């Protein structure tokens, strides 16, 4: 049995320690907001927070998560987080598939660096959006940071 704390609740799951955290979250715990994208940690659709750090859950074996770690998924934000509100205000999502991971990455970025520049966004927000909604994502992030986009 492996114990994980997700969105403030303790869970015990009977899985191989090499099982990616993503599949524990989705298949064993039942949170479906975290998405499977590429399976190799490149696209970011699977981004969650592990102890506050944006983490690609598809490439993190659950056995590598420290027993006391706090894991937060998109459901853990509660639907009324300021980043989620900015996403709605700027009409960010198109298909929406990548958005839970994009939002989780943005929450971590703004927590660490509340007054981001375009360079900060480019260097730290490496999630992929196949619809290309990057200009609206950038606008939503700057809305939260109280800045206008550079350039």
C-alpha positions as CSV (number, residue, x, y, z in Angstrom):
1,X,0.0,0.0,0.0
2,X,1.2,3.5,-0.9
3,X,-0.1,6.5,1.0
4,X,-0.6,9.8,-0.8
5,X,-2.2,13.1,0.3
6,X,-4.1,14.6,-2.6
7,X,-6.1,17.8,-2.2
8,X,-5.9,17.6,1.5
9,X,-7.1,14.0,1.8
10,X,-5.1,10.9,2.7
11,X,-5.5,8.0,0.3
12,X,-4.1,4.5,0.4
13,X,-3.7,2.8,-3.0
14,X,-2.4,-0.7,-3.8
15,X,-0.2,0.0,-6.8
16,X,3.3,-0.8,-8.0
17,X,5.6,2.0,-6.8
18,X,6.6,2.6,-10.4
19,X,3.1,3.6,-11.4
20,X,3.1,7.2,-12.6
21,X,1.4,9.6,-10.2
22,X,-0.9,10.6,-13.0
23,X,-2.6,7.2,-13.1
24,X,-2.9,7.0,-9.3
25,X,-4.6,10.4,-9.4
26,X,-7.0,9.5,-12.3
27,X,-7.6,5.8,-12.1
28,X,-7.3,5.1,-8.3
29,X,-8.4,8.3,-6.7
30,X,-10.8,9.4,-9.4
31,X,-9.7,13.0,-10.1
32,X,-10.1,13.4,-13.9
33,X,-9.0,17.1,-14.3
34,X,-5.3,16.1,-14.6
35,X,-4.9,15.0,-18.2
36,X,-2.6,12.5,-20.0
37,X,-0.9,14.2,-22.9
38,X,2.5,12.9,-24.1
39,X,3.4,10.5,-21.3
40,X,7.0,11.7,-21.2
41,X,6.7,14.9,-19.2
42,X,7.1,17.2,-22.1
43,X,3.6,18.7,-22.8
44,X,2.5,19.6,-19.2
45,X,-1.1,18.5,-19.5
46,X,-0.5,16.3,-16.4
47,X,0.9,19.2,-14.3
48,X,0.1,19.0,-10.6
49,X,1.7,20.6,-7.5
50,X,3.9,18.4,-5.2
51,X,4.7,20.4,-2.1
52,X,3.8,23.5,-4.2
53,X,6.1,22.8,-7.1
54,X,4.7,22.4,-10.6
55,X,5.4,18.7,-11.4
56,X,4.7,16.6,-14.4
57,X,2.8,13.7,-12.9
58,X,3.0,11.3,-15.9
59,X,6.7,10.8,-15.4
60,X,6.8,10.8,-11.6
61,X,6.6,7.3,-10.1
62,X,4.2,7.4,-7.1
63,X,6.9,5.6,-5.1
64,X,9.2,8.6,-5.5
65,X,6.7,10.9,-3.9
66,X,7.7,11.5,-0.2
67,X,5.1,10.1,2.1
68,X,4.2,13.4,3.7
69,X,4.0,15.3,0.4
70,X,1.1,17.5,-0.4
71,X,-0.2,16.9,-3.9
72,X,-2.7,19.4,-5.4
73,X,-4.6,18.8,-8.6
74,X,-6.8,21.3,-10.5
75,X,-9.7,20.1,-8.4
76,X,-7.8,21.2,-5.3
77,X,-8.0,24.8,-6.5
78,X,-11.7,24.8,-6.0
79,X,-12.8,26.5,-9.3
80,X,-12.6,30.0,-8.0
81,X,-8.8,30.5,-7.9
82,X,-7.7,33.9,-9.3
83,X,-5.8,32.2,-12.1
84,X,-9.0,30.3,-13.1
85,X,-10.9,33.6,-13.0
86,X,-8.3,35.3,-15.2
87,X,-8.5,32.4,-17.6
88,X,-12.3,33.0,-17.9
89,X,-11.9,36.8,-18.1
90,X,-9.4,36.5,-21.0
91,X,-11.4,33.7,-22.7
92,X,-8.2,31.6,-22.7
93,X,-9.3,28.0,-23.5
94,X,-10.1,26.7,-26.9
95,X,-10.3,22.9,-26.7
96,X,-9.4,23.2,-23.1
97,X,-7.4,19.9,-22.9
98,X,-4.1,21.4,-21.7
99,X,-5.7,24.0,-19.5
100,X,-5.6,22.2,-16.1
101,X,-1.9,21.7,-16.5
102,X,-1.4,25.2,-17.8
103,X,-3.3,26.7,-14.9
104,X,-1.4,24.6,-12.3
105,X,2.0,25.7,-13.9
106,X,0.8,29.4,-13.8
107,X,-0.3,29.2,-10.2
108,X,3.2,27.9,-9.2
109,X,4.9,30.5,-11.4
110,X,2.9,33.5,-9.9
111,X,3.4,32.2,-6.4
112,X,7.2,32.2,-6.9
113,X,7.3,35.3,-9.0
114,X,4.2,37.5,-8.6
115,X,5.4,40.3,-11.0
116,X,6.4,38.2,-14.0
117,X,7.8,39.5,-17.3
118,X,7.3,38.0,-20.7
119,X,10.8,36.5,-20.3
120,X,9.7,34.9,-17.0
121,X,6.7,33.4,-18.7
122,X,8.7,32.1,-21.6
123,X,11.4,30.5,-19.4
124,X,9.0,29.0,-16.8
125,X,5.8,28.1,-18.5
126,X,6.8,25.3,-20.8
127,X,3.4,23.6,-21.2
128,X,2.2,23.0,-24.7
129,X,-1.1,24.2,-26.1
130,X,-2.0,22.6,-29.4
131,X,-4.6,25.3,-30.1
132,X,-2.1,28.1,-29.7
133,X,-3.9,30.1,-27.1
134,X,-0.5,31.5,-25.9
135,X,-1.3,35.2,-26.5
136,X,-4.5,34.9,-24.3
137,X,-2.5,32.9,-21.7
138,X,0.1,35.6,-21.5
139,X,-2.6,38.3,-21.3
140,X,-4.3,36.4,-18.4
141,X,-1.0,36.0,-16.5
142,X,-0.2,39.7,-17.0
143,X,-3.7,40.6,-15.7
144,X,-2.9,38.8,-12.5
145,X,0.6,40.3,-12.3
146,X,-0.9,43.8,-12.8
147,X,1.2,44.4,-15.8
148,X,0.8,44.8,-19.5
149,X,2.5,42.4,-21.8
150,X,5.9,43.5,-23.0
151,X,6.2,44.4,-26.7
